[in-house]
Amino acid sequence: MLQEAIESICAAEESAKQSILHAQQAAQDSVADADKAGEQAIARTLARAESEIAYLTRAAESKVTGDALELASKTANRQATIRARGERLLEDAARYIVERIVNT
């Protein structure tokens, strides 16, 4: 009877050790799986962020190009207006000078 009790206790201890080892291995596997899943999630998020950055960069460049073209057009129009006014003033000044010379 005593022998059976000792054997039973030893078997229970061995079973407990095996259960602990299995639990530790399962925990390590779970941690490894979680690490792998986390790394994959980070990689997907990084790829999505890079794609979004590329899209936003293209959109910003397109807007800047459009704004620059609009500004260049406005500047060209202003330049033409100022040049035409300057030419009219120059003609008026030339007429005035000729008139002053002729009338003196």
C-alpha atoms as one frame of an Amber mdcrd trajectory, in Angstrom:
protein
   0.000   0.000   0.000   2.758   2.421   0.936   4.594   1.474  -2.225   1.483
   2.178  -4.272   1.013   5.561  -2.584   4.632   6.494  -3.302   4.284   5.369
  -6.915   1.025   7.298  -7.192   2.649  10.439  -5.789   5.648  10.044  -8.102
   3.319   9.579 -11.080   1.348  12.662 -10.057   4.555  14.658  -9.718   5.725
  13.473 -13.137   2.344  14.295 -14.606   2.475  17.750 -13.023   5.988  18.309
 -14.419   4.781  17.273 -17.886   1.766  19.558 -17.576   4.026  22.441 -16.577
   6.376  21.750 -19.493   3.454  21.587 -21.906   1.996  24.797 -20.475   5.385
  26.546 -20.767   5.770  25.358 -24.350   2.224  26.465 -25.164   2.933  29.869
 -23.612   6.163  30.220 -25.609   4.321  29.222 -28.784   1.591  31.758 -28.019
   4.161  34.499 -27.447   5.926  33.593 -30.706   2.617  33.605 -32.583   1.688
  36.960 -31.048   5.098  38.390 -31.973   4.706  37.163 -35.540   1.155  38.533
 -35.782   2.339  41.860 -34.356   5.201  42.091 -36.833   2.815  41.320 -39.698
   0.373  43.967 -38.460   3.206  46.502 -38.232   4.377  45.603 -41.756   0.828
  46.006 -43.144   0.381  49.314 -41.351   3.758  50.558 -42.574   2.947  49.564
 -46.159  -0.431  51.297 -45.928   1.201  54.417 -44.466   3.847  54.483 -47.204
   1.140  54.135 -49.843  -0.858  56.952 -48.283   2.239  59.155 -48.071   2.957
  58.521 -51.758  -0.646  59.407 -52.652  -0.609  62.576 -50.545   2.761  63.582
 -51.989   1.445  63.199 -55.545  -1.696  65.155 -54.647   0.351  67.944 -53.060
   2.703  68.102 -56.047  -0.263  68.275 -58.399  -1.845  71.081 -56.381   1.433
  72.990 -56.209   1.881  72.624 -59.960  -1.642  73.905 -60.574  -1.132  76.802
 -58.181   2.179  77.674 -59.834   0.598  77.656 -63.290  -2.258  79.860 -62.065
   0.202  82.276 -60.455   2.313  82.363 -63.628  -0.796  83.131 -65.684  -1.860
  85.932 -63.338   1.656  87.324 -63.343   1.800  87.250 -67.157  -1.564  89.047
 -67.317  -0.414  91.694 -64.856   2.843  92.094 -66.741   0.962  92.584 -70.034
  -1.366  95.122 -68.399   1.527  97.062 -66.889   3.466  96.937 -70.174   0.457
  98.230 -72.160  -0.076 101.038 -69.649   3.628 101.877 -69.773   3.568 102.010
 -73.570   0.502 104.304 -73.495   2.231 106.565 -70.982   5.380 106.561 -73.109
   3.350 107.542 -76.192   1.586 110.264 -74.195   4.945 111.539 -72.958   6.395
 111.499 -76.481   3.370 113.450 -77.797   3.674 115.918 -74.960   7.397 116.424
 -75.621   6.804 116.870 -79.363   3.972 119.293 -78.648   6.163 121.296 -76.299
   8.996 121.387 -78.828   6.723 122.383 -81.714   4.964 125.050 -79.716   8.122
 126.733 -78.474
